[in-house]
């Protein structure tokens, strides 16, 4: 296991993350059982709609929170989000209509869209040392992977002695525990964002415009689409392939998903030492390349008519997908940290959270609809093409030297603002070059 950085505030925040993730995992299992009780055979459509609502909440709410986060005490924002999530989970066992499920899911996920980017923006300020921050990113990746493995097992153990409604109680306890841990430590004050001309729309879109203006972050968005293409195939179609194509029992679905998580965890454990010697760009682009190489192999497996070897091959492919995804996702926070100062960091993490889930909102339906309408192999080929194209795009837009100095255009800043000092006035703003770590808002790189 990776050593936890020796920082009391970070340790409490990491514990809060783990407890909240455990509660979320219990809720995922309980929600499926609740949907079956309410909708019966239509439970799949209810869960599919709930998943779409989750993604829409993430895409829409996160940028709004990023725009106003610097005006709110961070601890208050994080604790309020946890309490809203706990309240929504507490009410779920009492619903008896599908629309009520949708309303509560939106409330819960909107609170998560407020909590997660704010939490991510706090960590680099709590851990200013880059080695500590890199370990924190790996630990966070491990926490997500372990949750996907352990929460279903914990839920199964609890269901052997109680009803699924009590799983929601575990969810409430997880979010309440997270809130208590956040309350127990002081958090850095948010750095006020620079005053920008324009209204709420300008502030809400500032993080996205900054994200799309910086070359390495545009590459990160393309790499997120690579990960989403592979992840959608795994998460949407594992049950179909294992049951219908391989004819294996239900327990093997969990084993296949566990292989995906295991590949991700192994890479997360070794990556901090690798990143000491290898640039982020090389690691992340090799993760995209590995994903692109795996898809043709998966197409061969899905095209094969029979053979016991297909089960072992599937486990290997899923583990490789997990490893490749971790190579991309784990260093992502380092790129964001280097691409903006503290004043813009929450906006940037919020934009990344929103844009990343926009990628999933695209690939989830593709994986499901294509597999249903044209067959699993068609879904593999199309999403493989998306992953390959996105990987090539990332390689092209991310400069090989990645010096961090980019010619860009500031808009929405008044004359005399320190971020446009020495800049040349041009139509629409101020053009100049400087290190991105000190920058505030880039809306048109190069």
Buried (B, 14 or more C-beta within 10 A) or exposed (E): EBEBBEBEBBBBBBBBBBBBBBBBBBBBBBBBBBBBEBBEEEBEEBBBBBBBBBBBBBBBBBBBBBBBBBEBEBBEBBBBBBBBBBBBBBBBBEBEEBEBBBBBBBBBBBBBBBBBBBBBBBBBBBBEEBEBBBBBBBBBBBBBBBBBBBBBEBBEEBBEEEEBBBBBBBBBBBBBBBBBBBBBBEBEEBBEBBEBEEEEEBBBBBBBBBBBBBBBBBBBBBBBBBBBBBBBBBBBBBBBBBBEBBEBEEEBBBBBBBBBBBBBBBBBBBBBEBBEEEEBBBBBBBBBBBBBBBBEBBBEBBEEEEEEEBBEBBBBBBBBBBBBBBBBBBBBBBBBBBBBBBBBBBBBBBBBBBBBBBBBBBBBBBBBEBBEEEEBBBBBBBBBEBBBBBBBBBBEBBEEEBEBEBEBBBBBBEEEBEBBEEBEEEEEBBBBEBEBEEBBBBBBBE
